[in-house]
Amino acid sequence: MAQANFTNRTVWVGDNLPIMRGINSACIDLIYLDPPFNSNQDYAAPIGSIAAGAAFKDTWTLSDIDVHEHGELADRNPAAYSVIEAARNASGKSMMSYLIMMAVRLIEMERILKPTGSIYLHCDPTASHYLKLLMDAVFGSENYRNEITWKRTTAKGLASRNLPNNHDIMLRYSKSNKVIWNAQYTPHDPDYVDKFYKYVEEDSGRRYTLDNLVNPNRNRPNLTYEFLGVHRVWRWTKERMQKAYEDGIVVQTKPGAVPRQKRYLDEQKGAPLGSVWTDIRPVQSQARERTGYPTQKPVALLERIIAASSNEGDIVFDPFCGCATTMVAADRLERQWAGIDLSPLAVKLVNERISEDRGALWGGANVVETLPKRTDLGVLPNYRTHRHRLYGEQEGICVGCDTHFPFKVMEVDHKLPKSRGGTDHPENLQLLCSHCNRSKGNRTMSEWRASQSA
Ligand SMILES: C[S@@+](CC[C@H](N)C(=O)[O-])C[C@H]1O[C@@H](n2cnc3c(N)ncnc32)[C@H](O)[C@@H]1O
């Protein structure tokens, strides 16, 4: 597995696509992303809040660049290409543009995740059905783990002709079946406690239930014996049974009754957490954690995700980190963390929020405005040494104008320019004739093609 090529507590300011392209493969344990949802709204934090000035757009218009990026997906990930095509037919061009933006980023997230890693994509029903197909295309449907429903608020707006929309969705996928998982529990329902833990110990006041000690497998001669006058196949050996009886863990409620095991409520972990989360409230207007950032998520939500899908010291990454909720939760749970946001306000907010937790000990996030450079590609030969191989593969044809040229006028081009996170790796190289290479300049192939068709 590759080492991360960034330090703990890094916040990059900029577009997450070229930044992620510069991150080493397979170096991140957990990704949580809460991207724009294609809500057709633009967001801004109220003046006077600590997030004042934060704003982002969530309206999408199909551009020529999108169309060319979509075309490139046909080679890189044909399943993602088809999902986007289907979404355009079903829902229109705005959805197509949004999904192209998501697809190219999800492909990078899949690459940088460790084989034991998990990803949680936070979205809402506007696009969750298309995003799930896209996640299947990028991560593999076999790596789908859960669709988590988070009840954000109580239902409001009964006057409308629709049911009020009061939940978000988190799509949880893993990179492989070796995924890290720590089961989570919630307190038992009070009705369940009354019904199942109906006994209360007189001296200690502890609630308990009585559990079965009879072995379901009747063919266990070594566990078949008489205990307190009852002959059964037991779950425990006679010695263990005797010891538990002396410790008061095994009880017989009346002479002749089958002995049973006391199970105390306060020793249970609680009810296993399911995929519908109703116990985490949204950030309230008076809450201490409130920054005023539009779309701020509660720290408790992130703490649960991080506890379930990572261990202490692991790297947690949020490529749309907003007001840094993921960073705050990861820091509290002693994980390493890194985040990206277009807005420099993310840096201010991460520092303010974490220094509130840590006080004077907090030295500030490592703020980076340049693209990371991958260090996991080994020592690559000078990229020009690939000219002969590329000339053969392309059969002497320039990728830009589809014209045949002699070898000597062909130039090696980085499909994704180095200044945009592209590498010297052979996969990122192609030959263009010198005219096309000059014309393309520092643009991606999609941008260049879009400018030509405009
Ligand atoms: C829904 S908010 C995230 C809120 C965050 N989960 C929180 O609790 O504060 C989405 C964030 O993504 C950022 N964003 C949108 N497009 C981006 C891009 N291409 N690269 C980096 N950040 C982006 C926006 O600036 C915004 O802060």
The ligand as an ORCA input file, in Angstrom:
! r2SCAN-3c Opt
* xyz 0 1
  C     -22.592     20.556      1.012
  S     -21.173     21.461      1.351
  C     -20.272     20.495      2.495
  C     -20.687     20.728      3.917
  C     -19.863     19.956      4.934
  N     -20.166     18.557      4.934
  C     -20.064     20.516      6.326
  O     -20.578     19.866      7.230
  O     -19.707     21.663      6.476
  C     -20.302     21.275     -0.164
  C     -18.971     21.978     -0.208
  O     -18.303     21.572     -1.386
  C     -17.516     22.645     -1.859
  N     -17.210     22.359     -3.259
  C     -18.075     22.367     -4.319
  N     -17.414     22.001     -5.443
  C     -16.128     21.738     -5.090
  C     -14.981     21.310     -5.810
  N     -15.009     21.073     -7.114
  N     -13.813     21.148     -5.132
  C     -13.753     21.385     -3.795
  N     -14.834     21.789     -3.053
  C     -15.990     21.964     -3.700
  C     -18.368     23.878     -1.601
  O     -17.534     25.033     -1.499
  C     -19.033     23.502     -0.279
  O     -18.294     24.018      0.792
*
